[in-house]
Each structure stands twice: as structure tokens, then as C-alpha cells.
Amino acid sequence: MSVKPLVAGNWKMNGLKASVAEFEAIAAGYDAALKAKAELAICPPFTLVATLAQKGLLPVGGQDCHAKVSGAHTGDTSAEMLKDAGATYVIVGHSERRTDHAETDAVVKAKTEAAWRAGLVAIVCVGETHAERTGGKTLDVVGTQVAGSLPDGTTAANTVIAYEPVWAIGTGLTPTAADVKEVHNFIRKELVKRFGADANGIRILYGGSVKPSNAAELMAVEDVNGALVGGASLKASDFLGIAAAYK
Ligand SMILES: O=C(CO)COP(=O)(O)O
């Protein structure tokens, strides 16, 4: 099954009005040759979602959403609000939210359902900590997260998985290609077991210290269908340098 890869930028809590120019520079580099091979998307902070989406240049996503449609939840943003602002995607279950906001798999699952309800594609993040990796628990942890975070009805059209080892995020460290392959193959098997052969079409992104210098090697790994990029998505030249792995 041929799967069009997705290279998504997660700007995290970075980006002011001045960053619109960076987004436009990314879009300018998203030429026909690249478009034919891969999809690019940017997930800016909430404050920029509508501004970037209105440009109509690239798909835009949120970085989190509340599970409910609306209500008394000060500071939160619903999937419906993101959709209304023009978003296509929403990241859910990023490790920075699982850790900083104590988000459990059940919460991530409810947010994934909220994304679908609003007509958004959920980018569901999973990944082990350093202690879990050195303790030999990586596949157990990732398997539990995949099982608990994905609702019944997960398809290639409504969901993207992002494997992001927590210890590789923002550290400059990456797993070996063999380690990435082991986890991505494992996730693929779990998806097919639960959702059937169509799950071969679900994109499984790798995230964690992806840079122009390591993108080609990581993107060539079996069952790696793109990247979720943090720091290197803030500069158009770096982000396009990563996407060039698909040119
Ligand atoms: O967390 C990430 C993307 O969601 C990865 O961040 P870095 O690319 O900065 O390591």
C-alpha cells in the first residue's frame, strides 16, 4: 500500500506574528516536485492557527484540544474551534502534555474522538521515556499507549500516529535506524491486528531531534511515513531541508 508521507512541524510554544513570514517561506519551498512526494503541515500555537490557515498555503493543525465541544473550561480550546479556525490536523497526547498535564491514554483517546467529531485528523503521539527504554520496556509502553489512545474506528483518513521517544525530543539524540524500525514495525502490526489490513495505510511518523542531517536516514526506515518536527520546523530552511528527504 503506498502511503503519502506527512512532514508536520510542531511549533510548540513558539511563534509570534513575525513567524507568519517563516510559514510563507515554507510554503514557497513546497514546490510541485515535493508536493507530489509528501504532504507538509504546520501546527503553530493556537494564536496563529487562524492566521496561517487563512493563507490557504499549507494544512495547519492545533497542538492539543479539549475533549468537549464547549463549556466552562477556562483556557481550553475545542476541536470544533480549531476546525472553525481552519485547521486540518490536531496533535493529541504529545509527551509534553502527557507529562506536564498528566494526560492519560483515556484522555488522549477522548481527545482523538473529539478531533474526529470536529472533522479533524488526529496526530496521536506515543513514545517511551529514557528509563523505559533502558529498562527494556519500549514495546510494552508503546503498545499500551497505542491500545489505550486509539478509539475503535481508527483509519488512515482520520488518524496519524507519531512515535516520539521522550528522550529524543529536543536533545539531539535519536534512536538508531534499527531501533526506529523495530518500533514502527511493531506499531504497524498492532494497528493491523486491531483495525485490519487498511491500517497499512495509517501514517506512522517519527519525531524526536529530526534534522536535515538525519532526515534521509530516518525517513528511509520501513514503516516510517514522515516526521513530526519540533525545533527544526521553526526555520523554513531546516524544515524544507528535512522535507527534501522525500524529493
Ligand atoms: O516533540 C517533537 C515534535 O512534536 C520533537 O521535537 P524536536 O524535533 O525539537 O526534538
PDBQT file of the ligand as one rigid body, heavy atoms in Angstrom, charges set to zero:
ROOT
HETATM    1  O1  LIG A 301       8.383  16.896  20.120  1.00  0.00    +0.000 OA
HETATM    2  C1  LIG A 301       8.700  16.939  18.945  1.00  0.00    +0.000 C 
HETATM    3  C2  LIG A 301       7.699  17.159  17.901  1.00  0.00    +0.000 C 
HETATM    4  O2  LIG A 301       6.415  17.018  18.382  1.00  0.00    +0.000 OA
HETATM    5  C3  LIG A 301      10.107  16.804  18.528  1.00  0.00    +0.000 C 
HETATM    6  O3  LIG A 301      10.810  17.929  18.947  1.00  0.00    +0.000 OA
HETATM    7  P1  LIG A 301      12.303  18.166  18.418  1.00  0.00    +0.000 P 
HETATM    8  O4  LIG A 301      12.260  17.978  16.916  1.00  0.00    +0.000 OA
HETATM    9  O5  LIG A 301      12.609  19.564  18.818  1.00  0.00    +0.000 OA
HETATM   10  O6  LIG A 301      13.161  17.135  19.067  1.00  0.00    +0.000 OA
ENDROOT
TORSDOF 0
